[in-house]
Amino acid sequence: MRYAQIKAGRKLHLVFEPGEGRDSAHLIEAGYLSAPLCGQRVDDNYRMTINVPLAHACKRCLRVYQAIRSRESE
């Protein structure tokens, strides 16, 4: 899981890295990142990606991430 920024000054979104995904049927290929978990559209590329948040992440991304995590623990 990485944080990605679409445009300067915007929120950080959670994205899946290569080898990760919502489940084993939807894994991300090497060299690519997923779309933000919240479903926001990315026109071109991400401005930057980082491992730790510099600011608060998108609340919709966090909510989807928590739902995925709670489904895995069942």
N, C-alpha and C positions, 0 to 999 in steps of 0.2 A: 504494500500500500504506500503510495506517495501522495504528496500534495502538489498540485499543479495550478499555475496562475494563467488565465486566458489572456488578460490584458493588464497593463500597468495600473496599479491603484485599485484593482478588484480583489475580491475575496479569493481565498485558496480553496480549491475543490479537491476532493479525494478521488484518486484514480487507481485502477489496478495496474500493476507492473507485469512484465512478461512472466508467464507461468502461474499467474494468479487469475482468479475469476470468481463469479458468483457461485459456481459449482464446477464439477469436473468436466461437464459438457461445454462450458463456456470459458475456456482458458484463453488468455491473451498470448498471441504469437511473439516470438523474439523480435526485438527491435521496434515494438509498438507499445503504446499506452492506450488504455480504454478511454471511453468518453467519461465525463464526470458522473459520479454515482447519482447525482440529482437529476440527470438527464439534460442538462443545459447543452446547447449546441456549440461546437467548436468549429469556427469557419476554416481556419488554416492550421496553425500549430499552437502549442502552448508557449507562453512567453518564457516560463521557467518551471522546473520541477525540483522539489527538494524532499528530503526525508523527514524533516521536522518542521512544524508550523512556525512561521514568523509572526503570524497573527491568527485570529480565530478563523476556523474553516467555515465553509458554507453550512448553515444549519440543516438544510435539506440533505446534503451529503452525509452529515453526521447521523441524521435520523435513519437514512437508508442503511448505513454501515451498522448501526446498532441492531436493526432488524435482521440483517444478514448474520451477525454474530449470535443473536438469540436463537435463530433457526438452526445454526450449527450445533449449539449446545443441547438441543433437544434430543 
